[in-house]
Amino acid sequence: MTNAVVCWHTEYMGLAVGELRTAGRGVDAEVLAHISPARSSVVNYYGSTTVDYERELAQLDDQGHRPLRTAGMDEPGAGL
């Protein structure tokens, strides 16, 4: 499970950095060197999670990615 979470976060962190760079924002490689995809705040270790698979699958783009959150979506769970 841990490896799956790290892979998932690595993929989406890369997508987010790519979006920022495409938008003309500078993303310093030195800063990226200190960001870890091994966070676990979104993993529920002590219970079950209910997922609406149809809703989740409907959000995927042609590459199978969910949309990234946009700036200004600071509320927890926004864009999920």
N, C-alpha and C positions, 0 to 999 in steps of 0.2 A: 504494500500500500504506500509506504513512504516513497519508494522509487517512482510510482505512478504520479504522486502529488508533485514531486520535484520535477519530473518531466513535463507535466502539465503547466506548472508555473514557469519553467524555463521557456517553453514554447510561447506562452502569452506575454511574457516579459519581452521576448524578442520582437513579437508583433507590436507591442506598445512602443518600444524604442524605434522601430521602423516607422511607425506612424508619426512620432515626434520629429524624426529626421526628415521625413517627407514634407512635413509642415514647415520646415525651415528652422526648427529648434535645434540648438546645439546640445548634444548629449555627450558629455565628457567620458571617455573610456576609463579614466582614473576613478570616476564615481561608480561606473558600472562594475568595476573590479571589486567593490565592497558591497554589492547587492546580492543577497542570497535568495535563491528560489526555494529554499528548504523551510519556508514558513509553514506553520501547521494550524493557523487560526481558523481555517475553513474546514478542517477535518473533525468530524464528530467521532471520537474514539469510544464513547460510552453508550451508544444507542444506535438507532436506525434512522435513516433519512428517507423521506418519501420524495420521489422525483416524478414529475409529470413528463414522461418521455416524449410524448407527442409534441408538447409545447417546446421542450428543449430541442428536439430535432428540427422543428420548424424554424428555429433561429439560426441554424447553421448556414454558412455561406458555401460557395462552390468548393472550397478547400476543406470544409468540415470544421471551420472555426466559428465560435460564437462571436457576436459583435463586441468590440472593446467599449469600455465606458468612455464617455466624453467628459471634457473639462466641465466643472460645475455640478457634477453628480456626486456630491460629497456625502449624501445620506447613506447609512449602512444598507446594503442590499440594492441600492440604486443601480440600474442597468443589468441586473442579474436575470 
